[in-house]
């Protein structure tokens, strides 16, 4: 009597032999060698971005803090508004402008 736990195998059922997979051989690189970051224009771009971020932070802090103070708010509120907007908007805008100015100077456009 046959049960479901161990069905009978027919002679037509054969296990396939194992297949060996060959790994590809590494090819030599044809890419040009990378230059050091200090000699490329990217290093100047990063410096321009960082300088622009710092200048943007200070400029936004002074501008919006001064505008808030001139509008009649207290010193603490003016410092808070200036610091908040300088933190969230100054580095992004200043860094973007610093990078764009550097890029436009180096590309000659």
GUMARSE-985348 format. One record per atom (N, C-alpha, C, O): atom name; residue in three letters; x, y, z; residue number from 1. Coordinates in nm, 2 decimals. Layout:
CA_ALA_X_Y_Z_NUM $
...
END
This chain:
N_UNK_0.08_-0.12_0.00_1 $
CA_UNK_0.00_0.00_0.00_1 $
C_UNK_0.09_0.12_0.00_1 $
O_UNK_0.18_0.14_0.08_1 $
N_UNK_0.06_0.22_-0.09_2 $
CA_UNK_0.14_0.34_-0.10_2 $
C_UNK_0.08_0.45_-0.02_2 $
O_UNK_-0.04_0.46_0.00_2 $
N_UNK_0.17_0.53_0.05_3 $
CA_UNK_0.12_0.64_0.13_3 $
C_UNK_0.17_0.77_0.07_3 $
O_UNK_0.26_0.77_-0.02_3 $
N_UNK_0.11_0.88_0.11_4 $
CA_UNK_0.15_1.01_0.06_4 $
C_UNK_0.28_1.05_0.11_4 $
O_UNK_0.35_1.13_0.05_4 $
N_UNK_0.33_1.00_0.23_5 $
CA_UNK_0.45_1.04_0.29_5 $
C_UNK_0.57_0.99_0.20_5 $
O_UNK_0.67_1.06_0.20_5 $
N_UNK_0.56_0.88_0.14_6 $
CA_UNK_0.67_0.82_0.06_6 $
C_UNK_0.62_0.77_-0.07_6 $
O_UNK_0.59_0.65_-0.09_6 $
N_UNK_0.60_0.86_-0.17_7 $
CA_UNK_0.55_0.81_-0.30_7 $
C_UNK_0.65_0.73_-0.37_7 $
O_UNK_0.77_0.75_-0.35_7 $
N_UNK_0.61_0.63_-0.44_8 $
CA_UNK_0.70_0.55_-0.52_8 $
C_UNK_0.77_0.62_-0.63_8 $
O_UNK_0.70_0.70_-0.70_8 $
N_UNK_0.90_0.61_-0.65_9 $
CA_UNK_0.97_0.67_-0.76_9 $
C_UNK_0.97_0.58_-0.88_9 $
O_UNK_0.99_0.46_-0.87_9 $
N_UNK_0.95_0.64_-0.99_10 $
CA_UNK_0.96_0.56_-1.12_10 $
C_UNK_1.11_0.56_-1.17_10 $
O_UNK_1.18_0.65_-1.13_10 $
N_UNK_1.14_0.47_-1.25_11 $
CA_UNK_1.28_0.47_-1.30_11 $
C_UNK_1.31_0.59_-1.39_11 $
O_UNK_1.42_0.62_-1.42_11 $
N_UNK_1.20_0.66_-1.44_12 $
CA_UNK_1.22_0.78_-1.53_12 $
C_UNK_1.27_0.90_-1.45_12 $
O_UNK_1.33_0.99_-1.51_12 $
N_UNK_1.25_0.90_-1.32_13 $
CA_UNK_1.30_1.01_-1.24_13 $
C_UNK_1.45_1.00_-1.21_13 $
O_UNK_1.49_0.90_-1.15_13 $
N_UNK_1.53_1.09_-1.27_14 $
CA_UNK_1.67_1.09_-1.25_14 $
C_UNK_1.71_1.22_-1.20_14 $
O_UNK_1.66_1.33_-1.24_14 $
N_UNK_1.81_1.22_-1.11_15 $
CA_UNK_1.86_1.35_-1.05_15 $
C_UNK_1.96_1.40_-1.15_15 $
O_UNK_2.05_1.33_-1.20_15 $
N_UNK_1.95_1.53_-1.18_16 $
CA_UNK_2.04_1.59_-1.28_16 $
C_UNK_2.18_1.61_-1.21_16 $
O_UNK_2.19_1.63_-1.09_16 $
N_UNK_2.29_1.60_-1.29_17 $
CA_UNK_2.42_1.61_-1.23_17 $
C_UNK_2.45_1.76_-1.19_17 $
O_UNK_2.38_1.85_-1.25_17 $
N_UNK_2.54_1.78_-1.10_18 $
CA_UNK_2.57_1.92_-1.06_18 $
C_UNK_2.64_1.99_-1.17_18 $
O_UNK_2.71_1.93_-1.25_18 $
N_UNK_2.61_2.12_-1.18_19 $
CA_UNK_2.67_2.20_-1.29_19 $
C_UNK_2.77_2.29_-1.22_19 $
O_UNK_2.75_2.36_-1.12_19 $
N_UNK_2.89_2.29_-1.28_20 $
CA_UNK_2.99_2.38_-1.23_20 $
C_UNK_2.98_2.52_-1.30_20 $
O_UNK_2.97_2.52_-1.43_20 $
N_UNK_2.99_2.62_-1.23_21 $
CA_UNK_2.99_2.76_-1.28_21 $
C_UNK_3.13_2.82_-1.28_21 $
O_UNK_3.19_2.83_-1.18_21 $
N_UNK_3.17_2.86_-1.40_22 $
CA_UNK_3.30_2.92_-1.41_22 $
C_UNK_3.29_3.07_-1.37_22 $
O_UNK_3.20_3.14_-1.42_22 $
N_UNK_3.38_3.12_-1.29_23 $
CA_UNK_3.39_3.26_-1.26_23 $
C_UNK_3.46_3.33_-1.37_23 $
O_UNK_3.56_3.28_-1.42_23 $
N_UNK_3.41_3.45_-1.40_24 $
CA_UNK_3.48_3.53_-1.50_24 $
C_UNK_3.62_3.58_-1.45_24 $
O_UNK_3.64_3.61_-1.33_24 $
N_UNK_3.71_3.58_-1.54_25 $
CA_UNK_3.85_3.63_-1.51_25 $
C_UNK_3.85_3.78_-1.50_25 $
O_UNK_3.78_3.84_-1.59_25 $
N_UNK_3.91_3.84_-1.41_26 $
CA_UNK_3.91_3.99_-1.40_26 $
C_UNK_3.99_4.05_-1.52_26 $
O_UNK_4.10_4.00_-1.56_26 $
N_UNK_3.93_4.15_-1.58_27 $
CA_UNK_3.99_4.22_-1.69_27 $
C_UNK_4.07_4.34_-1.64_27 $
O_UNK_4.03_4.40_-1.54_27 $
N_UNK_4.18_4.37_-1.70_28 $
CA_UNK_4.25_4.49_-1.66_28 $
C_UNK_4.17_4.62_-1.68_28 $
O_UNK_4.10_4.63_-1.78_28 $
N_UNK_4.19_4.71_-1.60_29 $
CA_UNK_4.11_4.84_-1.60_29 $
C_UNK_4.17_4.93_-1.71_29 $
O_UNK_4.29_4.94_-1.73_29 $
N_UNK_4.07_4.98_-1.79_30 $
CA_UNK_4.11_5.07_-1.90_30 $
C_UNK_4.08_5.22_-1.86_30 $
O_UNK_4.10_5.31_-1.94_30 $
N_UNK_4.03_5.24_-1.74_31 $
CA_UNK_3.99_5.37_-1.70_31 $
C_UNK_4.12_5.45_-1.67_31 $
O_UNK_4.22_5.40_-1.62_31 $
N_UNK_4.12_5.58_-1.69_32 $
CA_UNK_4.24_5.66_-1.66_32 $
C_UNK_4.25_5.67_-1.51_32 $
O_UNK_4.16_5.66_-1.44_32 $
N_UNK_4.38_5.69_-1.46_33 $
CA_UNK_4.40_5.70_-1.32_33 $
C_UNK_4.33_5.82_-1.26_33 $
O_UNK_4.33_5.93_-1.32_33 $
N_UNK_4.28_5.80_-1.14_34 $
CA_UNK_4.22_5.92_-1.07_34 $
C_UNK_4.32_6.02_-1.02_34 $
O_UNK_4.43_5.98_-0.98_34 $
N_UNK_4.29_6.14_-1.03_35 $
CA_UNK_4.38_6.25_-0.98_35 $
C_UNK_4.35_6.27_-0.84_35 $
O_UNK_4.24_6.24_-0.79_35 $
N_UNK_4.44_6.33_-0.77_36 $
CA_UNK_4.43_6.36_-0.63_36 $
C_UNK_4.33_6.47_-0.61_36 $
O_UNK_4.33_6.56_-0.70_36 $
N_UNK_4.24_6.47_-0.51_37 $
CA_UNK_4.15_6.58_-0.49_37 $
C_UNK_4.21_6.72_-0.48_37 $
O_UNK_4.15_6.82_-0.51_37 $
N_UNK_4.33_6.72_-0.42_38 $
CA_UNK_4.39_6.85_-0.40_38 $
C_UNK_4.44_6.92_-0.53_38 $
O_UNK_4.45_7.04_-0.53_38 $
N_UNK_4.46_6.84_-0.64_39 $
CA_UNK_4.50_6.90_-0.76_39 $
C_UNK_4.38_6.93_-0.86_39 $
O_UNK_4.40_6.99_-0.96_39 $
N_UNK_4.27_6.88_-0.83_40 $
CA_UNK_4.15_6.90_-0.92_40 $
C_UNK_4.07_7.02_-0.89_40 $
O_UNK_4.10_7.08_-0.78_40 $
N_UNK_3.98_7.05_-0.97_41 $
CA_UNK_3.90_7.17_-0.95_41 $
C_UNK_3.79_7.14_-0.85_41 $
O_UNK_3.73_7.23_-0.79_41 $
N_UNK_3.77_7.01_-0.81_42 $
CA_UNK_3.67_6.98_-0.71_42 $
C_UNK_3.71_7.03_-0.57_42 $
O_UNK_3.63_7.07_-0.49_42 $
N_UNK_3.84_7.03_-0.54_43 $
CA_UNK_3.88_7.08_-0.42_43 $
C_UNK_3.85_7.23_-0.40_43 $
O_UNK_3.81_7.27_-0.29_43 $
N_UNK_3.87_7.30_-0.50_44 $
CA_UNK_3.83_7.45_-0.50_44 $
C_UNK_3.68_7.46_-0.49_44 $
O_UNK_3.63_7.56_-0.43_44 $
N_UNK_3.61_7.37_-0.55_45 $
CA_UNK_3.46_7.38_-0.55_45 $
C_UNK_3.41_7.35_-0.41_45 $
O_UNK_3.32_7.42_-0.36_45 $
N_UNK_3.47_7.26_-0.34_46 $
CA_UNK_3.43_7.23_-0.20_46 $
C_UNK_3.47_7.35_-0.11_46 $
O_UNK_3.39_7.39_-0.02_46 $
N_UNK_3.59_7.41_-0.13_47 $
CA_UNK_3.62_7.52_-0.05_47 $
C_UNK_3.53_7.64_-0.07_47 $
O_UNK_3.49_7.71_0.02_47 $
N_UNK_3.49_7.66_-0.20_48 $
CA_UNK_3.39_7.77_-0.23_48 $
C_UNK_3.26_7.74_-0.17_48 $
O_UNK_3.19_7.83_-0.12_48 $
N_UNK_3.21_7.61_-0.17_49 $
CA_UNK_3.09_7.58_-0.11_49 $
C_UNK_3.09_7.60_0.04_49 $
O_UNK_2.99_7.66_0.10_49 $
N_UNK_3.20_7.57_0.11_50 $
CA_UNK_3.21_7.58_0.26_50 $
C_UNK_3.22_7.73_0.29_50 $
O_UNK_3.15_7.78_0.38_50 $
N_UNK_3.30_7.81_0.22_51 $
CA_UNK_3.30_7.95_0.24_51 $
C_UNK_3.17_8.02_0.22_51 $
O_UNK_3.13_8.11_0.30_51 $
N_UNK_3.10_7.98_0.11_52 $
CA_UNK_2.97_8.04_0.08_52 $
C_UNK_2.87_8.00_0.19_52 $
O_UNK_2.78_8.08_0.22_52 $
N_UNK_2.88_7.88_0.24_53 $
CA_UNK_2.79_7.84_0.35_53 $
C_UNK_2.81_7.92_0.48_53 $
O_UNK_2.71_7.96_0.54_53 $
N_UNK_2.93_7.95_0.51_54 $
CA_UNK_2.96_8.03_0.63_54 $
C_UNK_2.91_8.17_0.61_54 $
O_UNK_2.85_8.23_0.70_54 $
N_UNK_2.94_8.23_0.49_55 $
CA_UNK_2.90_8.37_0.46_55 $
C_UNK_2.75_8.37_0.46_55 $
O_UNK_2.69_8.47_0.51_55 $
N_UNK_2.68_8.27_0.40_56 $
CA_UNK_2.54_8.27_0.39_56 $
C_UNK_2.47_8.26_0.53_56 $
O_UNK_2.37_8.33_0.56_56 $
N_UNK_2.53_8.18_0.62_57 $
CA_UNK_2.48_8.17_0.76_57 $
C_UNK_2.49_8.31_0.83_57 $
O_UNK_2.39_8.36_0.89_57 $
N_UNK_2.60_8.37_0.82_58 $
CA_UNK_2.62_8.50_0.88_58 $
C_UNK_2.53_8.61_0.82_58 $
O_UNK_2.47_8.69_0.90_58 $
N_UNK_2.52_8.61_0.69_59 $
CA_UNK_2.44_8.71_0.62_59 $
C_UNK_2.29_8.70_0.66_59 $
O_UNK_2.23_8.80_0.69_59 $
N_UNK_2.24_8.58_0.65_60 $
CA_UNK_2.10_8.56_0.69_60 $
C_UNK_2.07_8.59_0.83_60 $
O_UNK_1.97_8.64_0.87_60 $
N_UNK_2.16_8.55_0.92_61 $
CA_UNK_2.15_8.58_1.06_61 $
C_UNK_2.14_8.73_1.09_61 $
O_UNK_2.05_8.77_1.16_61 $
N_UNK_2.23_8.80_1.03_62 $
CA_UNK_2.23_8.95_1.05_62 $
C_UNK_2.11_9.01_0.99_62 $
O_UNK_2.05_9.10_1.05_62 $
N_UNK_2.08_8.97_0.87_63 $
CA_UNK_1.97_9.04_0.79_63 $
C_UNK_1.84_9.01_0.86_63 $
O_UNK_1.76_9.11_0.89_63 $
N_UNK_1.80_8.89_0.88_64 $
CA_UNK_1.67_8.86_0.94_64 $
C_UNK_1.66_8.89_1.09_64 $
O_UNK_1.56_8.93_1.14_64 $
N_UNK_1.77_8.87_1.16_65 $
CA_UNK_1.77_8.92_1.30_65 $
C_UNK_1.75_9.07_1.31_65 $
O_UNK_1.68_9.11_1.39_65 $
N_UNK_1.82_9.14_1.22_66 $
CA_UNK_1.81_9.29_1.22_66 $
C_UNK_1.67_9.33_1.18_66 $
O_UNK_1.61_9.42_1.23_66 $
N_UNK_1.61_9.26_1.08_67 $
CA_UNK_1.48_9.30_1.03_67 $
C_UNK_1.37_9.27_1.14_67 $
O_UNK_1.28_9.35_1.16_67 $
N_UNK_1.39_9.16_1.22_68 $
CA_UNK_1.30_9.13_1.32_68 $
C_UNK_1.31_9.23_1.44_68 $
O_UNK_1.21_9.27_1.50_68 $
N_UNK_1.44_9.27_1.47_69 $
CA_UNK_1.46_9.37_1.57_69 $
C_UNK_1.40_9.50_1.53_69 $
O_UNK_1.34_9.57_1.61_69 $
N_UNK_1.42_9.54_1.40_70 $
CA_UNK_1.36_9.67_1.35_70 $
C_UNK_1.21_9.67_1.35_70 $
O_UNK_1.15_9.77_1.35_70 $
N_UNK_1.15_9.55_1.34_71 $
CA_UNK_1.01_9.54_1.33_71 $
C_UNK_0.94_9.56_1.47_71 $
O_UNK_0.82_9.56_1.48_71 $
N_UNK_1.03_9.56_1.57_72 $
CA_UNK_0.97_9.59_1.71_72 $
C_UNK_0.97_9.47_1.80_72 $
O_UNK_0.92_9.48_1.91_72 $
N_UNK_1.03_9.36_1.76_73 $
CA_UNK_1.03_9.24_1.85_73 $
C_UNK_1.15_9.26_1.94_73 $
O_UNK_1.23_9.34_1.92_73 $
N_UNK_1.15_9.18_2.05_74 $
CA_UNK_1.26_9.18_2.15_74 $
C_UNK_1.39_9.13_2.09_74 $
O_UNK_1.39_9.06_1.99_74 $
N_UNK_1.49_9.15_2.17_75 $
CA_UNK_1.63_9.10_2.13_75 $
C_UNK_1.63_8.95_2.12_75 $
O_UNK_1.69_8.89_2.03_75 $
N_UNK_1.57_8.88_2.22_76 $
CA_UNK_1.57_8.74_2.23_76 $
C_UNK_1.49_8.68_2.10_76 $
O_UNK_1.54_8.58_2.04_76 $
N_UNK_1.38_8.74_2.07_77 $
CA_UNK_1.30_8.69_1.95_77 $
C_UNK_1.38_8.72_1.83_77 $
O_UNK_1.38_8.63_1.74_77 $
N_UNK_1.45_8.83_1.82_78 $
CA_UNK_1.53_8.86_1.70_78 $
C_UNK_1.64_8.77_1.68_78 $
O_UNK_1.67_8.72_1.57_78 $
N_UNK_1.71_8.73_1.79_79 $
CA_UNK_1.82_8.64_1.78_79 $
C_UNK_1.77_8.50_1.75_79 $
O_UNK_1.83_8.43_1.67_79 $
N_UNK_1.65_8.46_1.80_80 $
CA_UNK_1.59_8.33_1.77_80 $
C_UNK_1.55_8.32_1.63_80 $
O_UNK_1.58_8.22_1.56_80 $
N_UNK_1.48_8.42_1.57_81 $
CA_UNK_1.44_8.42_1.43_81 $
C_UNK_1.57_8.42_1.34_81 $
O_UNK_1.57_8.35_1.24_81 $
N_UNK_1.67_8.50_1.38_82 $
CA_UNK_1.79_8.51_1.30_82 $
C_UNK_1.86_8.37_1.30_82 $
O_UNK_1.91_8.33_1.19_82 $
N_UNK_1.87_8.31_1.41_83 $
CA_UNK_1.94_8.18_1.42_83 $
C_UNK_1.87_8.07_1.35_83 $
O_UNK_1.93_7.99_1.28_83 $
N_UNK_1.74_8.07_1.36_84 $
CA_UNK_1.66_7.97_1.30_84 $
C_UNK_1.67_7.97_1.15_84 $
O_UNK_1.69_7.87_1.08_84 $
N_UNK_1.64_8.09_1.10_85 $
CA_UNK_1.65_8.11_0.95_85 $
C_UNK_1.79_8.09_0.90_85 $
O_UNK_1.81_8.04_0.79_85 $
N_UNK_1.89_8.13_0.97_86 $
CA_UNK_2.03_8.12_0.93_86 $
C_UNK_2.07_7.97_0.93_86 $
O_UNK_2.14_7.93_0.84_86 $
N_UNK_2.02_7.89_1.02_87 $
CA_UNK_2.06_7.75_1.03_87 $
C_UNK_1.99_7.68_0.91_87 $
O_UNK_2.06_7.59_0.85_87 $
N_UNK_1.87_7.71_0.88_88 $
CA_UNK_1.80_7.63_0.78_88 $
C_UNK_1.81_7.69_0.64_88 $
O_UNK_1.81_7.61_0.54_88 $
N_UNK_1.84_7.81_0.62_89 $
CA_UNK_1.85_7.87_0.49_89 $
C_UNK_1.98_7.92_0.45_89 $
O_UNK_2.02_7.92_0.33_89 $
N_UNK_2.06_7.97_0.54_90 $
CA_UNK_2.19_8.03_0.51_90 $
C_UNK_2.29_7.94_0.45_90 $
O_UNK_2.34_7.97_0.34_90 $
N_UNK_2.32_7.82_0.50_91 $
CA_UNK_2.43_7.74_0.44_91 $
C_UNK_2.39_7.68_0.31_91 $
O_UNK_2.47_7.67_0.22_91 $
N_UNK_2.26_7.65_0.29_92 $
CA_UNK_2.22_7.60_0.16_92 $
C_UNK_2.23_7.70_0.05_92 $
O_UNK_2.29_7.68_-0.06_92 $
N_UNK_2.17_7.82_0.07_93 $
CA_UNK_2.18_7.93_-0.03_93 $
C_UNK_2.32_7.98_-0.05_93 $
O_UNK_2.36_8.00_-0.16_93 $
N_UNK_2.39_8.00_0.06_94 $
CA_UNK_2.53_8.05_0.05_94 $
C_UNK_2.62_7.95_-0.02_94 $
O_UNK_2.71_7.99_-0.10_94 $
N_UNK_2.61_7.82_0.02_95 $
CA_UNK_2.69_7.72_-0.04_95 $
C_UNK_2.66_7.71_-0.19_95 $
O_UNK_2.75_7.69_-0.27_95 $
N_UNK_2.53_7.72_-0.23_96 $
CA_UNK_2.50_7.71_-0.37_96 $
C_UNK_2.56_7.83_-0.45_96 $
O_UNK_2.61_7.81_-0.56_96 $
N_UNK_2.55_7.94_-0.39_97 $
CA_UNK_2.60_8.06_-0.46_97 $
C_UNK_2.75_8.06_-0.47_97 $
O_UNK_2.81_8.09_-0.57_97 $
N_UNK_2.82_8.01_-0.36_98 $
CA_UNK_2.96_8.00_-0.37_98 $
C_UNK_3.01_7.90_-0.47_98 $
O_UNK_3.11_7.92_-0.54_98 $
N_UNK_2.94_7.79_-0.48_99 $
CA_UNK_2.98_7.69_-0.58_99 $
C_UNK_2.95_7.74_-0.72_99 $
O_UNK_3.03_7.71_-0.81_99 $
N_UNK_2.84_7.81_-0.74_100 $
CA_UNK_2.81_7.86_-0.88_100 $
C_UNK_2.91_7.96_-0.92_100 $
O_UNK_2.95_7.97_-1.03_100 $
N_UNK_2.95_8.05_-0.83_101 $
CA_UNK_3.05_8.15_-0.86_101 $
C_UNK_3.18_8.09_-0.89_101 $
O_UNK_3.25_8.13_-0.99_101 $
N_UNK_3.22_7.99_-0.81_102 $
CA_UNK_3.35_7.92_-0.84_102 $
C_UNK_3.34_7.85_-0.98_102 $
O_UNK_3.44_7.86_-1.06_102 $
N_UNK_3.23_7.78_-1.01_103 $
CA_UNK_3.22_7.71_-1.13_103 $
C_UNK_3.22_7.81_-1.25_103 $
O_UNK_3.28_7.78_-1.35_103 $
N_UNK_3.15_7.92_-1.24_104 $
CA_UNK_3.15_8.02_-1.35_104 $
C_UNK_3.29_8.08_-1.37_104 $
O_UNK_3.32_8.11_-1.48_104 $
N_UNK_3.37_8.10_-1.27_105 $
CA_UNK_3.50_8.15_-1.28_105 $
C_UNK_3.60_8.05_-1.34_105 $
O_UNK_3.68_8.09_-1.43_105 $
N_UNK_3.58_7.92_-1.31_106 $
CA_UNK_3.68_7.82_-1.36_106 $
C_UNK_3.64_7.78_-1.50_106 $
O_UNK_3.73_7.74_-1.58_106 $
N_UNK_3.52_7.79_-1.54_107 $
CA_UNK_3.47_7.75_-1.67_107 $
C_UNK_3.49_7.87_-1.77_107 $
O_UNK_3.49_7.84_-1.89_107 $
N_UNK_3.50_7.99_-1.73_108 $
CA_UNK_3.53_8.10_-1.82_108 $
C_UNK_3.40_8.15_-1.88_108 $
O_UNK_3.41_8.22_-1.98_108 $
N_UNK_3.28_8.12_-1.83_109 $
CA_UNK_3.16_8.17_-1.89_109 $
C_UNK_3.11_8.29_-1.81_109 $
O_UNK_3.00_8.35_-1.84_109 $
END
